[in-house]
Amino acid sequence: VVGGGNIFRGLAGAQANGTDRTTGDNMGMLATVINGLALMDRLEKHGLDVRVMTAIPMD
């Protein structure tokens, strides 16, 4: 599991930069997907079969 949510999540972090908590949570979940896609790209270049899975609808 590749994380990225700590960048934007957390009550103190959301309050510090003026971001709504729900927006911050969504940004964090998307950051996690972005990290997964970056890792997937590198691993596929080494011939590995990789899949990034998320409950967030994406095309």
PyMOL Python script that loads the backbone (N, CA, C, O; Angstrom):
from pymol import cmd

cmd.read_pdbstr("""\
ATOM      1  N   VAL A   1       0.858  -1.175   0.000  1.00  0.00           N
ATOM      2  CA  VAL A   1       0.000   0.000   0.000  1.00  0.00           C
ATOM      3  C   VAL A   1       0.897   1.228   0.000  1.00  0.00           C
ATOM      4  O   VAL A   1       1.753   1.384   0.870  1.00  0.00           O
ATOM      5  N   VAL A   2       0.695   2.086  -0.970  1.00  0.00           N
ATOM      6  CA  VAL A   2       1.488   3.304  -1.106  1.00  0.00           C
ATOM      7  C   VAL A   2       0.678   4.467  -0.566  1.00  0.00           C
ATOM      8  O   VAL A   2      -0.417   4.730  -1.061  1.00  0.00           O
ATOM      9  N   GLY A   3       1.184   5.170   0.433  1.00  0.00           N
ATOM     10  CA  GLY A   3       0.446   6.283   1.035  1.00  0.00           C
ATOM     11  C   GLY A   3       0.852   7.626   0.470  1.00  0.00           C
ATOM     12  O   GLY A   3       1.926   7.770  -0.114  1.00  0.00           O
ATOM     13  N   GLY A   4       0.003   8.588   0.646  1.00  0.00           N
ATOM     14  CA  GLY A   4       0.282   9.955   0.225  1.00  0.00           C
ATOM     15  C   GLY A   4      -0.601  10.932   0.961  1.00  0.00           C
ATOM     16  O   GLY A   4      -0.458  12.148   0.832  1.00  0.00           O
ATOM     17  N   GLY A   5      -1.513  10.384   1.734  1.00  0.00           N
ATOM     18  CA  GLY A   5      -2.519  11.213   2.376  1.00  0.00           C
ATOM     19  C   GLY A   5      -2.004  12.117   3.470  1.00  0.00           C
ATOM     20  O   GLY A   5      -2.617  13.147   3.749  1.00  0.00           O
ATOM     21  N   ASN A   6      -0.907  11.771   4.095  1.00  0.00           N
ATOM     22  CA  ASN A   6      -0.424  12.589   5.199  1.00  0.00           C
ATOM     23  C   ASN A   6      -0.025  13.991   4.772  1.00  0.00           C
ATOM     24  O   ASN A   6       0.087  14.888   5.608  1.00  0.00           O
ATOM     25  N   ILE A   7       0.188  14.183   3.489  1.00  0.00           N
ATOM     26  CA  ILE A   7       0.547  15.508   2.987  1.00  0.00           C
ATOM     27  C   ILE A   7      -0.598  16.481   3.217  1.00  0.00           C
ATOM     28  O   ILE A   7      -0.366  17.639   3.565  1.00  0.00           O
ATOM     29  N   PHE A   8      -1.823  16.028   3.029  1.00  0.00           N
ATOM     30  CA  PHE A   8      -2.977  16.915   3.064  1.00  0.00           C
ATOM     31  C   PHE A   8      -3.942  16.643   4.206  1.00  0.00           C
ATOM     32  O   PHE A   8      -4.743  17.513   4.547  1.00  0.00           O
ATOM     33  N   ARG A   9      -3.887  15.473   4.799  1.00  0.00           N
ATOM     34  CA  ARG A   9      -4.875  15.104   5.802  1.00  0.00           C
ATOM     35  C   ARG A   9      -4.463  15.518   7.191  1.00  0.00           C
ATOM     36  O   ARG A   9      -3.328  15.926   7.437  1.00  0.00           O
ATOM     37  N   GLY A  10      -5.404  15.405   8.082  1.00  0.00           N
ATOM     38  CA  GLY A  10      -5.171  15.733   9.476  1.00  0.00           C
ATOM     39  C   GLY A  10      -5.785  17.072   9.808  1.00  0.00           C
ATOM     40  O   GLY A  10      -5.685  18.024   9.034  1.00  0.00           O
ATOM     41  N   LEU A  11      -6.410  17.139  10.945  1.00  0.00           N
ATOM     42  CA  LEU A  11      -7.110  18.357  11.340  1.00  0.00           C
ATOM     43  C   LEU A  11      -6.158  19.541  11.423  1.00  0.00           C
ATOM     44  O   LEU A  11      -6.482  20.626  10.940  1.00  0.00           O
ATOM     45  N   ALA A  12      -4.990  19.350  12.025  1.00  0.00           N
ATOM     46  CA  ALA A  12      -4.041  20.457  12.153  1.00  0.00           C
ATOM     47  C   ALA A  12      -3.556  20.924  10.787  1.00  0.00           C
ATOM     48  O   ALA A  12      -3.447  22.126  10.544  1.00  0.00           O
ATOM     49  N   GLY A  13      -3.266  19.987   9.898  1.00  0.00           N
ATOM     50  CA  GLY A  13      -2.796  20.346   8.563  1.00  0.00           C
ATOM     51  C   GLY A  13      -3.844  21.083   7.770  1.00  0.00           C
ATOM     52  O   GLY A  13      -3.539  22.058   7.083  1.00  0.00           O
ATOM     53  N   ALA A  14      -5.084  20.624   7.860  1.00  0.00           N
ATOM     54  CA  ALA A  14      -6.169  21.279   7.131  1.00  0.00           C
ATOM     55  C   ALA A  14      -6.391  22.691   7.657  1.00  0.00           C
ATOM     56  O   ALA A  14      -6.603  23.620   6.878  1.00  0.00           O
ATOM     57  N   GLN A  15      -6.344  22.850   8.962  1.00  0.00           N
ATOM     58  CA  GLN A  15      -6.542  24.176   9.546  1.00  0.00           C
ATOM     59  C   GLN A  15      -5.384  25.101   9.208  1.00  0.00           C
ATOM     60  O   GLN A  15      -5.586  26.295   8.986  1.00  0.00           O
ATOM     61  N   ALA A  16      -4.184  24.564   9.167  1.00  0.00           N
ATOM     62  CA  ALA A  16      -3.005  25.396   8.928  1.00  0.00           C
ATOM     63  C   ALA A  16      -3.016  26.027   7.545  1.00  0.00           C
ATOM     64  O   ALA A  16      -2.607  27.178   7.394  1.00  0.00           O
ATOM     65  N   ASN A  17      -3.476  25.297   6.531  1.00  0.00           N
ATOM     66  CA  ASN A  17      -3.444  25.868   5.187  1.00  0.00           C
ATOM     67  C   ASN A  17      -4.815  26.314   4.701  1.00  0.00           C
ATOM     68  O   ASN A  17      -4.961  26.711   3.545  1.00  0.00           O
ATOM     69  N   GLY A  18      -5.824  26.254   5.571  1.00  0.00           N
ATOM     70  CA  GLY A  18      -7.148  26.750   5.221  1.00  0.00           C
ATOM     71  C   GLY A  18      -7.971  25.810   4.366  1.00  0.00           C
ATOM     72  O   GLY A  18      -9.014  26.204   3.843  1.00  0.00           O
ATOM     73  N   THR A  19      -7.520  24.570   4.212  1.00  0.00           N
ATOM     74  CA  THR A  19      -8.240  23.592   3.399  1.00  0.00           C
ATOM     75  C   THR A  19      -9.326  22.933   4.236  1.00  0.00           C
ATOM     76  O   THR A  19      -9.099  22.576   5.392  1.00  0.00           O
ATOM     77  N   ASP A  20     -10.512  22.772   3.646  1.00  0.00           N
ATOM     78  CA  ASP A  20     -11.600  22.048   4.286  1.00  0.00           C
ATOM     79  C   ASP A  20     -11.162  20.614   4.549  1.00  0.00           C
ATOM     80  O   ASP A  20     -10.451  20.026   3.734  1.00  0.00           O
ATOM     81  N   ARG A  21     -11.575  20.045   5.670  1.00  0.00           N
ATOM     82  CA  ARG A  21     -11.147  18.695   6.052  1.00  0.00           C
ATOM     83  C   ARG A  21     -11.499  17.662   4.980  1.00  0.00           C
ATOM     84  O   ARG A  21     -10.665  16.828   4.625  1.00  0.00           O
ATOM     85  N   THR A  22     -12.724  17.714   4.465  1.00  0.00           N
ATOM     86  CA  THR A  22     -13.137  16.749   3.448  1.00  0.00           C
ATOM     87  C   THR A  22     -12.311  16.905   2.180  1.00  0.00           C
ATOM     88  O   THR A  22     -11.909  15.914   1.571  1.00  0.00           O
ATOM     89  N   THR A  23     -12.058  18.144   1.784  1.00  0.00           N
ATOM     90  CA  THR A  23     -11.225  18.391   0.606  1.00  0.00           C
ATOM     91  C   THR A  23      -9.823  17.845   0.834  1.00  0.00           C
ATOM     92  O   THR A  23      -9.245  17.221  -0.055  1.00  0.00           O
ATOM     93  N   GLY A  24      -9.279  18.075   2.017  1.00  0.00           N
ATOM     94  CA  GLY A  24      -7.954  17.558   2.347  1.00  0.00           C
ATOM     95  C   GLY A  24      -7.901  16.042   2.304  1.00  0.00           C
ATOM     96  O   GLY A  24      -6.927  15.463   1.822  1.00  0.00           O
ATOM     97  N   ASP A  25      -8.953  15.392   2.810  1.00  0.00           N
ATOM     98  CA  ASP A  25      -9.011  13.928   2.756  1.00  0.00           C
ATOM     99  C   ASP A  25      -9.030  13.438   1.314  1.00  0.00           C
ATOM    100  O   ASP A  25      -8.332  12.485   0.966  1.00  0.00           O
ATOM    101  N   ASN A  26      -9.831  14.090   0.479  1.00  0.00           N
ATOM    102  CA  ASN A  26      -9.895  13.709  -0.942  1.00  0.00           C
ATOM    103  C   ASN A  26      -8.561  13.927  -1.639  1.00  0.00           C
ATOM    104  O   ASN A  26      -8.136  13.098  -2.443  1.00  0.00           O
ATOM    105  N   MET A  27      -7.897  15.037  -1.335  1.00  0.00           N
ATOM    106  CA  MET A  27      -6.584  15.306  -1.920  1.00  0.00           C
ATOM    107  C   MET A  27      -5.592  14.221  -1.505  1.00  0.00           C
ATOM    108  O   MET A  27      -4.783  13.766  -2.313  1.00  0.00           O
ATOM    109  N   GLY A  28      -5.662  13.816  -0.248  1.00  0.00           N
ATOM    110  CA  GLY A  28      -4.770  12.770   0.240  1.00  0.00           C
ATOM    111  C   GLY A  28      -5.003  11.441  -0.445  1.00  0.00           C
ATOM    112  O   GLY A  28      -4.054  10.733  -0.780  1.00  0.00           O
ATOM    113  N   MET A  29      -6.278  11.096  -0.656  1.00  0.00           N
ATOM    114  CA  MET A  29      -6.583   9.839  -1.340  1.00  0.00           C
ATOM    115  C   MET A  29      -6.090   9.872  -2.783  1.00  0.00           C
ATOM    116  O   MET A  29      -5.586   8.870  -3.290  1.00  0.00           O
ATOM    117  N   LEU A  30      -6.231  11.010  -3.440  1.00  0.00           N
ATOM    118  CA  LEU A  30      -5.728  11.129  -4.811  1.00  0.00           C
ATOM    119  C   LEU A  30      -4.204  11.082  -4.845  1.00  0.00           C
ATOM    120  O   LEU A  30      -3.621  10.521  -5.773  1.00  0.00           O
ATOM    121  N   ALA A  31      -3.559  11.668  -3.839  1.00  0.00           N
ATOM    122  CA  ALA A  31      -2.096  11.612  -3.764  1.00  0.00           C
ATOM    123  C   ALA A  31      -1.626  10.164  -3.638  1.00  0.00           C
ATOM    124  O   ALA A  31      -0.598   9.789  -4.201  1.00  0.00           O
ATOM    125  N   THR A  32      -2.381   9.355  -2.900  1.00  0.00           N
ATOM    126  CA  THR A  32      -2.047   7.943  -2.766  1.00  0.00           C
ATOM    127  C   THR A  32      -2.138   7.240  -4.114  1.00  0.00           C
ATOM    128  O   THR A  32      -1.277   6.425  -4.447  1.00  0.00           O
ATOM    129  N   VAL A  33      -3.175   7.548  -4.893  1.00  0.00           N
ATOM    130  CA  VAL A  33      -3.326   6.958  -6.227  1.00  0.00           C
ATOM    131  C   VAL A  33      -2.173   7.401  -7.125  1.00  0.00           C
ATOM    132  O   VAL A  33      -1.621   6.588  -7.867  1.00  0.00           O
ATOM    133  N   ILE A  34      -1.807   8.669  -7.066  1.00  0.00           N
ATOM    134  CA  ILE A  34      -0.697   9.183  -7.875  1.00  0.00           C
ATOM    135  C   ILE A  34       0.595   8.444  -7.530  1.00  0.00           C
ATOM    136  O   ILE A  34       1.342   8.054  -8.427  1.00  0.00           O
ATOM    137  N   ASN A  35       0.863   8.248  -6.243  1.00  0.00           N
ATOM    138  CA  ASN A  35       2.059   7.506  -5.834  1.00  0.00           C
ATOM    139  C   ASN A  35       2.019   6.081  -6.367  1.00  0.00           C
ATOM    140  O   ASN A  35       3.034   5.555  -6.822  1.00  0.00           O
ATOM    141  N   GLY A  36       0.849   5.461  -6.310  1.00  0.00           N
ATOM    142  CA  GLY A  36       0.702   4.105  -6.828  1.00  0.00           C
ATOM    143  C   GLY A  36       0.963   4.029  -8.317  1.00  0.00           C
ATOM    144  O   GLY A  36       1.606   3.092  -8.788  1.00  0.00           O
ATOM    145  N   LEU A  37       0.468   5.010  -9.068  1.00  0.00           N
ATOM    146  CA  LEU A  37       0.696   5.042 -10.518  1.00  0.00           C
ATOM    147  C   LEU A  37       2.175   5.228 -10.843  1.00  0.00           C
ATOM    148  O   LEU A  37       2.693   4.619 -11.778  1.00  0.00           O
ATOM    149  N   ALA A  38       2.848   6.070 -10.069  1.00  0.00           N
ATOM    150  CA  ALA A  38       4.283   6.282 -10.288  1.00  0.00           C
ATOM    151  C   ALA A  38       5.058   4.994 -10.019  1.00  0.00           C
ATOM    152  O   ALA A  38       5.946   4.624 -10.788  1.00  0.00           O
ATOM    153  N   LEU A  39       4.717   4.315  -8.926  1.00  0.00           N
ATOM    154  CA  LEU A  39       5.388   3.059  -8.599  1.00  0.00           C
ATOM    155  C   LEU A  39       5.070   1.992  -9.644  1.00  0.00           C
ATOM    156  O   LEU A  39       5.950   1.227 -10.039  1.00  0.00           O
ATOM    157  N   MET A  40       3.820   1.939 -10.092  1.00  0.00           N
ATOM    158  CA  MET A  40       3.417   0.988 -11.125  1.00  0.00           C
ATOM    159  C   MET A  40       4.259   1.171 -12.385  1.00  0.00           C
ATOM    160  O   MET A  40       4.729   0.194 -12.967  1.00  0.00           O
ATOM    161  N   ASP A  41       4.445   2.408 -12.801  1.00  0.00           N
ATOM    162  CA  ASP A  41       5.218   2.695 -14.009  1.00  0.00           C
ATOM    163  C   ASP A  41       6.631   2.142 -13.899  1.00  0.00           C
ATOM    164  O   ASP A  41       7.139   1.523 -14.834  1.00  0.00           O
ATOM    165  N   ARG A  42       7.258   2.367 -12.758  1.00  0.00           N
ATOM    166  CA  ARG A  42       8.641   1.898 -12.574  1.00  0.00           C
ATOM    167  C   ARG A  42       8.711   0.376 -12.539  1.00  0.00           C
ATOM    168  O   ARG A  42       9.608  -0.220 -13.135  1.00  0.00           O
ATOM    169  N   LEU A  43       7.770  -0.252 -11.846  1.00  0.00           N
ATOM    170  CA  LEU A  43       7.794  -1.709 -11.738  1.00  0.00           C
ATOM    171  C   LEU A  43       7.494  -2.380 -13.071  1.00  0.00           C
ATOM    172  O   LEU A  43       8.083  -3.413 -13.392  1.00  0.00           O
ATOM    173  N   GLU A  44       6.581  -1.803 -13.851  1.00  0.00           N
ATOM    174  CA  GLU A  44       6.280  -2.355 -15.176  1.00  0.00           C
ATOM    175  C   GLU A  44       7.492  -2.286 -16.088  1.00  0.00           C
ATOM    176  O   GLU A  44       7.683  -3.162 -16.931  1.00  0.00           O
ATOM    177  N   LYS A  45       8.308  -1.263 -15.931  1.00  0.00           N
ATOM    178  CA  LYS A  45       9.526  -1.140 -16.737  1.00  0.00           C
ATOM    179  C   LYS A  45      10.518  -2.257 -16.425  1.00  0.00           C
ATOM    180  O   LYS A  45      11.428  -2.525 -17.210  1.00  0.00           O
ATOM    181  N   HIS A  46      10.338  -2.909 -15.274  1.00  0.00           N
ATOM    182  CA  HIS A  46      11.179  -4.047 -14.896  1.00  0.00           C
ATOM    183  C   HIS A  46      10.491  -5.373 -15.207  1.00  0.00           C
ATOM    184  O   HIS A  46      10.927  -6.428 -14.745  1.00  0.00           O
ATOM    185  N   GLY A  47       9.412  -5.314 -15.992  1.00  0.00           N
ATOM    186  CA  GLY A  47       8.739  -6.522 -16.445  1.00  0.00           C
ATOM    187  C   GLY A  47       7.750  -7.135 -15.465  1.00  0.00           C
ATOM    188  O   GLY A  47       7.300  -8.263 -15.670  1.00  0.00           O
ATOM    189  N   LEU A  48       7.407  -6.419 -14.415  1.00  0.00           N
ATOM    190  CA  LEU A  48       6.463  -6.950 -13.436  1.00  0.00           C
ATOM    191  C   LEU A  48       5.027  -6.620 -13.825  1.00  0.00           C
ATOM    192  O   LEU A  48       4.757  -5.567 -14.403  1.00  0.00           O
ATOM    193  N   ASP A  49       4.117  -7.523 -13.504  1.00  0.00           N
ATOM    194  CA  ASP A  49       2.693  -7.303 -13.733  1.00  0.00           C
ATOM    195  C   ASP A  49       2.140  -6.576 -12.514  1.00  0.00           C
ATOM    196  O   ASP A  49       2.145  -7.122 -11.411  1.00  0.00           O
ATOM    197  N   VAL A  50       1.664  -5.353 -12.705  1.00  0.00           N
ATOM    198  CA  VAL A  50       1.261  -4.500 -11.587  1.00  0.00           C
ATOM    199  C   VAL A  50      -0.136  -3.963 -11.833  1.00  0.00           C
ATOM    200  O   VAL A  50      -0.526  -3.698 -12.971  1.00  0.00           O
ATOM    201  N   ARG A  51      -0.883  -3.807 -10.750  1.00  0.00           N
ATOM    202  CA  ARG A  51      -2.225  -3.240 -10.837  1.00  0.00           C
ATOM    203  C   ARG A  51      -2.409  -2.244  -9.693  1.00  0.00           C
ATOM    204  O   ARG A  51      -2.111  -2.559  -8.541  1.00  0.00           O
ATOM    205  N   VAL A  52      -2.897  -1.048 -10.005  1.00  0.00           N
ATOM    206  CA  VAL A  52      -3.261  -0.063  -8.988  1.00  0.00           C
ATOM    207  C   VAL A  52      -4.766  -0.143  -8.824  1.00  0.00           C
ATOM    208  O   VAL A  52      -5.513  -0.033  -9.797  1.00  0.00           O
ATOM    209  N   MET A  53      -5.208  -0.334  -7.593  1.00  0.00           N
ATOM    210  CA  MET A  53      -6.642  -0.465  -7.327  1.00  0.00           C
ATOM    211  C   MET A  53      -7.095   0.649  -6.390  1.00  0.00           C
ATOM    212  O   MET A  53      -6.411   0.982  -5.422  1.00  0.00           O
ATOM    213  N   THR A  54      -8.263   1.219  -6.695  1.00  0.00           N
ATOM    214  CA  THR A  54      -8.825   2.275  -5.868  1.00  0.00           C
ATOM    215  C   THR A  54     -10.340   2.241  -5.970  1.00  0.00           C
ATOM    216  O   THR A  54     -10.894   1.805  -6.979  1.00  0.00           O
ATOM    217  N   ALA A  55     -11.001   2.699  -4.927  1.00  0.00           N
ATOM    218  CA  ALA A  55     -12.464   2.813  -4.955  1.00  0.00           C
ATOM    219  C   ALA A  55     -12.892   4.113  -5.619  1.00  0.00           C
ATOM    220  O   ALA A  55     -14.077   4.324  -5.875  1.00  0.00           O
ATOM    221  N   ILE A  56     -11.924   4.986  -5.900  1.00  0.00           N
ATOM    222  CA  ILE A  56     -12.213   6.259  -6.559  1.00  0.00           C
ATOM    223  C   ILE A  56     -12.444   5.977  -8.042  1.00  0.00           C
ATOM    224  O   ILE A  56     -11.556   5.436  -8.700  1.00  0.00           O
ATOM    225  N   PRO A  57     -13.618   6.330  -8.589  1.00  0.00           N
ATOM    226  CA  PRO A  57     -13.866   6.073 -10.013  1.00  0.00           C
ATOM    227  C   PRO A  57     -12.848   6.793 -10.907  1.00  0.00           C
ATOM    228  O   PRO A  57     -12.644   8.001 -10.789  1.00  0.00           O
ATOM    229  N   MET A  58     -12.219   6.032 -11.796  1.00  0.00           N
ATOM    230  CA  MET A  58     -11.234   6.583 -12.727  1.00  0.00           C
ATOM    231  C   MET A  58     -11.390   5.892 -14.064  1.00  0.00           C
ATOM    232  O   MET A  58     -11.739   4.713 -14.116  1.00  0.00           O
ATOM    233  N   ASP A  59     -11.138   6.606 -15.141  1.00  0.00           N
ATOM    234  CA  ASP A  59     -11.197   6.012 -16.478  1.00  0.00           C
ATOM    235  C   ASP A  59      -9.809   5.847 -17.045  1.00  0.00           C
ATOM    236  O   ASP A  59      -9.654   5.362 -18.165  1.00  0.00           O
TER     237      ASP A  59
END
""", "prot")
cmd.dss("prot")
cmd.show_as("cartoon", "prot")
cmd.util.cbc("prot")
cmd.orient("prot")
